[in-house]
């Protein structure tokens, strides 16, 4: 039985299945990717830029088709799926435009005469292991900078997104990327381990769960391979003060419920100054309660199912654990009646350390709210998480917010805004949230050889 299949999470219906790769197909993919690198690495930078620019254009030309695929495969509302494709386009355009500059030699000032430069050169064939929650965007973050560098890619996508995976492979081919430079593989976990260990592979990038990241890092380390890991998050939303509690609560609800709460960097833990806490909980509950589930293919739908029944069951188990141990449910907390992997948008308070919700990531439409006496308590609570991806600090006093931001143990902080993403800003975390950075110039600084070339005279 194959793991690669399209199962509509809104109905539970299996729509299409795809065979897993054979050992022969994996060997051919490794050989072809390695062979393609030998020529792609020496291709003109302008040619690489042209391919990436055309990739971005094709995403726009096929926008509705691509959006429909992921609405069916992982339940993203159609309008949000279109928005994901817009972000993807900006990423390919960004690296097409800015990538050549990032590849320029860096001249060093040296003593003793002569010259020295650091030259950015590619490493080789890389493996990307990508998740289902943003099927196109996650691939773009990895593929765009590395193809611009001159690396080649084997891409193992989530088993629940096979049609999205194949659609991306077609786009690269149609954009003129030479054969072998980007190859989709429907690999098993055992085959992934073999690819990482193979001497023709030079590194691996994974976006996914902490458990998957640990497994991949272990194999990569054993084989002395570079890895980049973008894992889970339990981002804090710290509200120190506001002139408009209702507006702040609506922003919080929007950030928490986008993509049905299935975003690693969405706000999940809300820390609110004591004097506005009760008002915030009331307004947040009202905003969350107003959200109605719908068919993800309907352009009017803003809230769809979770990606799978397994994902819904896991979240419901976490919520039940909290409720059974005394948490207060202000709205939601259970399944949505009817077919599909729908979970009610939920607001919880009274979360304590013995509950799973205190330390685990709630990857779905559930918000946890805590009262805090001051910024010191907010920082202590925020930093108590094993994760360190992002966070947000809200205050009318920007300097105070900056001070709090400096104290947060995270890779990213937004002030008076929701955690987000854009092509020119680095993305990544610390602690159990991962290793390395993607996007911006930093996205082209991971899988590279920074080669020193010294001329003494």
C-alpha positions, 0 to 999 in steps of 0.5 A: 500500500502506498503512502503517497495519495490525495485524500480530501480532508474535507470529505475523507475521500481518497481521490488518487494514489501514486506508487512509491519509488523503486530502488532503481528509480532512487538510484537513477534520481541520485545519478541524474541529479549528480550528473546535472550538477556538473553542468548546472554549476558552470551555467551562466548566472544570467541563465539561472536568473531567467529560469527562476523568473520564468518559474515565478511567471508560471506560478501566476499563469497556473494560479487557479489550477495550483490553488485547487490542488492544495485545497483538495490535498490539504484543505487550504481555503482556495483564497488562502491557497492563491495567496500562498502562490503569490508569495511563492512568485515573489520568492522566485523573482527575488532570487532571480533579481538579487541572487547574482549580487549574493554570488559576487566575490567578497574582497578581503583586506589582507596584510602582507600584500597580494589579494584575497577573495571569498568566492561563493560556490555550490556544493552539489546535489541536495535533498529537500524534505518538505511538509504539507502545510504550505506545499508550494511556499516551503519548496520555494524557500529551499529550491529558489536560492539553491538553484540560483547557487548552482546546486541541484535538488532531489525533492521528497514532498509530504505523502499527502501532497503528491499532485502538488509535488508533480505540478512543481516538477512540471513547472521547473521543466516548463521553465527551461530548467535542465533535466536532472536539476530538480527531481521529485522522488516519492521516497520512503523513509528508508530511501531518504536515509539512503539518499542522505548517506549517499556520497553524491548527496551533499546536504539535506533541508527539512521542514517538518516535525521535531521528531522528523528533524531529529531523525534527519539530523542524526543521519546527516551528522553520522554521514558528515552532511550539512543540514538545515532544519525548520521545525515546530514553533509555539510563538508567543503573542505578547500584548503589553498595552493597547488603545483598542482591545477588540482590534488587537483580539481580531488581529490575534484571531486572524493570526491564529486561524489562518490555514486552520492554525497550521503554521509553524510561526503563527501565534499560539500562546497569548500573554496579555497584561493583567489589566486588559486580560479579561477584555481580551479573552472576551473579544478573542472568544467572540472573534474566534466563535464567529469563524465558520468552517466551509468547503475549502474549494468555495472562494468564500471559505476562510476556515477549512479542515485540518490537513488530515484526520490524523492531524485533527485527532492529535489536536483533539487529544491535546485539547482533551488532555487540557480540559480533563486537567482543568483548563477553561474552554471559552469556545470550541474544544471539539470536532465539527459535526459532519464529515471531514477533519474539521476541529472547532476554533478554540480558546483556552485559559487556565493552562498549567505545566502538567498539561500537554498544551503547556509545552507542546505545539498545538498545530491547529485552530487553538489559542491559549491565553495567559494573564501576565503582571508585567513584561518580566513575567511575559518574557519568562513565560514566553521563554519557558517553551522548548521552541524558539521560532518567532514571536510578537510584541504589541505596545504603544511604546515601541522602545519598550517593545524592542526591549522585550523583543531583545529578551525573547529566545527566538529567531524572529520577533515582530513588533506591532505585527503578526509573525509573517514571511517575505522573500527578503527577510531571514526565516528560522529559529533556535532551540527545538525550532531548528537549525539554519536560516532560509530566505533573504541573503541568508537563504543563499549562505547555507549550502555553499562553499565559501572558498578562499582564493589568495594571491600572494603576489 
